[in-house]
């Protein structure tokens, strides 16, 4: 290493290994200390921008530490969320789950600080192969299948990314640096690299892995998963594809698509997962807009989203932890049994809905303002429409059908319901405080953004923005209560884009099992009948001919020669006088025979 620079990923990976040999009595202290050390490590980098941790490998110079404004804002919130998520999961006895979570965060931080594509790919795959265990550790049959699917999808995305990296390496004469990729003149490798990134960002139709995996993960594992994969992809897009125009319609599509499916969803955690797609859509659109204001907005919204989405997953995860249920049709009226969890979840819902004085209000509006500033009116207005949908399902539907509404709890569920353990409440309290603090004191967030001077000029609490936001929220609330019966959750499965490759998989299986296998059987039978059987008969004939005819003639001749030689050998006594007498006797006999004739 060229400089003494400690990578926060190294702290988490070593901490994960140390945790496995830590006595149980000291385990909670280690669980707190390790992510706190990683966070302090990131704090120590503030004001020290530059390139660190370079190492030579073959003909390349690998860069593990590029510290600048863009990487710092993501590293700050990710290590902070690692602390909150670890506190939330302090009660988890399975140390392997903590190990998987920390290595997953380490992979994300590795991508955040990397300066070249080789290091990026290394940590990108580390994220995928560690996070899948947060799904498998739930221990259900569905979790196993979902985890394998998650792994296959991300492996496919990794292969697209790798193909793009190889093509770019060849096209640029060996350049592996990770930076702006040249969106004005895209090549095949540009699209392949972007495809690898947007798969992790869950851009439709490459998104169905997200609600499946996050809805099926462990209670604490889902808190980690909702915070890192998609936001790491947003960082990668902001680093390499700022101003890529195709990202604007993709982002707007995500924002609306996620809202629609969230409204239809019956499972609380799957609803929140679908809404990740919607919220990440704002960030993707901001990256596509590409201006300094838009990039600031994408980063600010990623920062705020990690906190309030983590808070929402913690609140709904608390319900699942205490009752074993997460479907709206099996819950209701729990505010009496879980008042603190209700309060924390409500704060998360108000934050994600961009309610004034909450974090979403000061981040989401920055992206919309950037759209209007660039006269991209259709995108700005549609993003505002998606904001109304957010309040409809996450700000209203989730609290109403879990905490109020009709009580659909079974007797067993109702008896088990109560506020979660203190460590889970502490984590939700920290996230709730930060959601309110960011919304009330904007310099805390705005000063960390990549372009702080531009952020300082943006004032979310002006009269126009306040009145606009309040009108959207009030009319959405009115619509919710007018259409309450229509919005009542139903125990049904919503068909999504994954239907096509689910059915495609079944079609491929049928094709392989029926027509292709039948054709193979027919060809095999024809080969046996027309080719193999005659060949075997011919082979047996020639074997008989060789054994009985050829071998008989050759072996018989050989035996005759051998017997004749034996006779002649016996006739030779080995003495010259006897041989002469024998020869003369033979000649005499021959002459007598000739004379008689």
Secondary structure as UniProt FT lines:
FT   HELIX           8..20
FT   HELIX           24..26
FT   HELIX           27..44
FT   TURN            45..47
FT   STRAND          50..57
FT   TURN            58..59
FT   STRAND          60..67
FT   HELIX           69..88
FT   TURN            89..91
FT   HELIX           95..113
FT   HELIX           117..136
FT   TURN            137..138
FT   HELIX           141..171
FT   TURN            172..173
FT   HELIX           183..185
FT   HELIX           188..200
FT   TURN            201..202
FT   TURN            204..205
FT   HELIX           208..216
FT   HELIX           219..240
FT   TURN            242..243
FT   HELIX           246..264
FT   HELIX           268..289
FT   HELIX           292..323
FT   HELIX           328..330
FT   HELIX           334..336
FT   HELIX           339..352
FT   TURN            353..354
FT   TURN            356..357
FT   HELIX           359..373
FT   TURN            374..375
FT   HELIX           377..390
FT   HELIX           391..397
FT   HELIX           398..403
FT   HELIX           411..416
FT   HELIX           422..440
FT   HELIX           443..446
FT   TURN            447..448
FT   TURN            450..451
FT   HELIX           452..456
FT   HELIX           463..482
FT   TURN            483..487
FT   HELIX           498..511
FT   HELIX           512..516
FT   HELIX           517..526
FT   HELIX           527..532
FT   HELIX           533..545
FT   HELIX           546..550
FT   HELIX           551..571
FT   HELIX           576..596
//
